[in-house]
Amino acid sequence: MKRIISILIENKPGALARVVGLFHQRGYNIETLNVGPVFDGSYSRMTVTTRGTESDVEQITKQINKIIDVIKVSDLTEGEHHEYEFILAKFKHTDKILKTLKALNGKIHEKNKEAMVMSAWGSSSEIELAIKTIGKTNLIELVRSGSLGLHEGIKVLKI
Amino acid sequence: MKLSGGDLLMRALKDEGVKFIFGYPGGAALHIYDSIFRQKALDHILVRHEQGATHAADGYSRATGKPGVALVTSGPGATNAITGIATAYMDSIPLIVISGQVQSHLIGTDSFQETDMIGISRPVVKHSFIVQKTEDIPRIVQEAFHIATTGRPGPVVIDIPKDKTDPSILYTYKRKKEISLRSYQPRVIPHPGQIKKASKNILSAERPVIYAGGGVILGNAHKELIALNKLLKAPVTNTLMGLGAYPANDKFFLGMLGMHGTYQANMAMHHADVIVAIGARFDDRITNTPSMFAPNARIIHIDVDPASISKIINADIPIVGQVKESLAALIKEIKRSKIKMDSEALESWNIQISEWRQKHGLDHDRYLSQFKSQMIAPQVVVQELYHATSGNAYVTSDVGQHQMFVAQYYHFNKPRRWINSGGLGTMGFGLPAAMGVKLAFPNQEVVCVTGEGSIQMCIQELSTCLQYNLPIKIININNEALGMVRQWQDMNYGGRHSASTYSDSLPDFVKLTQSYGHIGMKVTKPSQLRKTLDKAFSMKDKLVFVDVYVDPNEHVYPMLVAPNGSMKDMWIKKNTKA
């Protein structure tokens, strides 16, 4: 099943490579990956989505925790959480596409005769559906942020 | 006084208590080598290949418990060090490897002798640093030692671009009183509730087994292990890495377990109702098929690394903590507990184990009775070595049949005496590792048991041994073939010896050793063996290479049946399953 893992990691050169390398070394796949500095910028927050059984994910989180630069790890899928993904898409526009993306908080950034550039965000399943709706023939370029996740309620992942 | 980067490095290493640096110079490390020349606190040992430097530092670490230090140059120096780093990583050995790097402004330009050491070593280090500012060197060294030696130990790489050790750039040396890293808190207190649960389960056991690994030795917890079993009187088995953690001559000792473990150890594991795993990681060479492992056992697993727990075999009672503290807490709890062990059940368990031991246990006499036959049995070489050294030597080994024979027939009663590459299985480890041990303990007998295959992988270090006068004894168990490979080919490939033989092209090891300035001896007949060993060990100040020709057809038994076997499924001799 799909898992969303949040990681706080020192914002140091090579730190990201240690996490990415670990997935490969241990035989797990990264489906999506998002990373950026947060708070004072001395550390970054990563959201990684992967697939595996409960024991797989337990092993992944334990192994990530062992990386010296990793400060904290949490499997968001263990409890209630928010998950969103952001996309930027260039496509040959149709009314159907426009309507679909508008429903996903869509915003038009560029529009000309040939194509249209829009951003949108939603849950990963909503985004998947939207990409399907745009369709292979109309889609020219697509970029995805990968999943972004936070715990719901008072639970936080913070230093 | 202000110091250059190289001098800062020397000062920092000295303050960590380092006595020896095992290394090999080259362009990117030359500033550092000049700093070595201008100081007196540390001795540099010039090896003949960087793999030797890492193994020697590793051997030093395993024997002393203190981290070994290796120094190599960039590019090929760094890549040659990788095998040694991976060897240490797999066995959780604290090691500091300092690599010179090309100048900062050349990084990424494919400059001469450039390689991305941080990248290439990443999967086989506990952590790594690249020095970006000269003034960071003392802090990085301090953090590297802290990381290498605490928690589950491991190798740490420090990559230093040449410009960071420029003799004209000077800084004041500063040392922190304490190291604290927000992302690394290795100290964990064993959970009291888990200790209580473990104690209750152990005391209620009818067929308990203590399965102790290298973590007991690394955690300096052998005394606690012995104390625990003074209370329990349970059978104890050690992994290949754990040999010496529990005295081999104790009556409760089952011998090694696993692939080439004893019959009684593997049978006891399979039939146990409670297994207490201590500083061991359920390696695939132990468990055989995990789904068939110890079907009726509750598993108590003590380890400092939470990722080792429930990785292969699910632990019913996990205890995350330092082995020493966890065992101390467990002993206290057992002493306090009102539950008394069922002594009758334990008695019949121990009787059952004696029966197994008598039925198919290691037959020391069988090989000794062959002593008078035409060919020397390799097992006898180890038995005779035990005799010649009164069982007190530091023994290093390479990898293969000879390694297993030592594990089976040299009875280690003390920790840190048995030094071998268990996890990675690195041929070429034995000789350089023995150099590290001999430097640490010049007055102790240090023996490298090897084979004619393994020894040729780092044989150049015989030259290092002459330079630094390291009178190691090398026992070459020579079967004129890659013995373990050939054994598998005999058993699984219809005896087709693909690329495992070379008898017509082996060197004359006696002459080879002599050309390196040492003593060489050759043994071919059983009647010469004891005499030759005694003679070799009487030459206290000489390195002696004893080349012993053994029966090439001998296999290592017992051997777990794989695939699809459990721990009770064993070959006990050729063509015979138990």
Interface residues (C-beta under 8 A of the other chain):
Chain A: I9 E10 P13 G14 A17 R18 G21 Q25 S55 E58 Q59 K62 Q63 N65 K66 I68 D69 V70 I71 I159
Chain B: I118 G119 R122 P123 K126 H127 S128 I130 I147 R152 L181 R182 S183 Y184 D305 P306 A307 S310 K311 N314
